[in-house]
Amino acid sequence: MAVVSNRRVTGLSAQVIVELVSEVGPVWLARQDSRRAARPRVRAVGAGARYRLVFIDRLLATLVHLRHGVTHDVLAAWFGVDRSTITRAINEVRPILAERGCRVADGQRLRTLAEVVDHLGATGSGAILDATEVRVRRPAVNTVDRDRFVSGKSRRNAIKTMIVTDLDGRVLFCGATVPGSVADITQARDSGLPDLMLGARGVQILADAGYQGLGAQTRGAIVTPPHRKFRRNPPAWYEKHYSAQRKAHSSQRIRVEHGIGHLKNWRSLARHLVRRDTFNHTVRAVAGLLSDHQHSDRARVASR
């Protein structure tokens, strides 16, 4: 009970964990039953060893791993099981958490960019777009396309993920994961966001200078900072006007940086030390859990 009641351990309130158990538990159980049914039975139904790690413990181990980046060895010692049991538990629970999507005010969950754009159009609200990089292990020597993960910005091996938040910084979408060498604007185009914005009416998304060009491509639906018109010897009035425009845009867009900061408070995203192919599940799972946390905090403040 101390693990559940202490918010610093899992990053979530006891109420959110109870909701997770009731939501994720049946999905996990159904997948285990499906996995058993997919192979020919040798033993009778109900035979065989019992789980040493029940579902609630599997969920808690996954939450602690995502929140604090605790190694599987430490979690195995904590729960009194073998390391392979913890690894298997996390690999079972983490994809289910990733599939849940991000929660919004009415309890709806957004899983894709298309759902995000539809939600923004239905509610008449805006959003903020950005991308963030997370350091990963360097690919092994002689690996094909080994340099694809080297970021042009940080000069480190990284994976890049796209973040969309509302105007208050609450996470609406996290995904479209690509290697660190891919430019922000290329990532957005490959995800299909410009085409989605062209089909939406009255939806605006703020973005930084890394997305300049998408404004014209989406007929102004994606708003980026203004281009500098005078490269040399700009008049004093223009410099003042240009600075004011950029500051106004930046003051609106800063909320997405706060959202990224909240995501990276989860140590598994401060630096991804495990397999690179698990990163997409990890970042989506954390985004969904963070949205639960933000939603429950907002509801608690509103009830006061």
ABEGO torsion letter per residue (X at the ends): XAAAABAAAAGBBAAAAAAAAAAAAAAAAAAAAAAAAABBBABBBGBEBBBABBAAAAAAAAAAAAAAGBBAAAAAAAAGBBAAAAAAAAAAAAAAAAAAEBBBAAGBBBABAAAAAAAAAAAGBBBBBBBBBBBBBBBBBGBBGAAAABBAAAGBBBBBBBBBBBAAGBBABBEGBBBAABBAAAAAAAAGAAAAAAABBGBBBBBBAAABGAAAAAGGABBBBBBBABABGBBAAAAAAAAAAAAAAAAAAAAAAAAAAAAAABAAAABBABBAAAAAAAAAAAAAAAAAAAAAAAAAAAAX
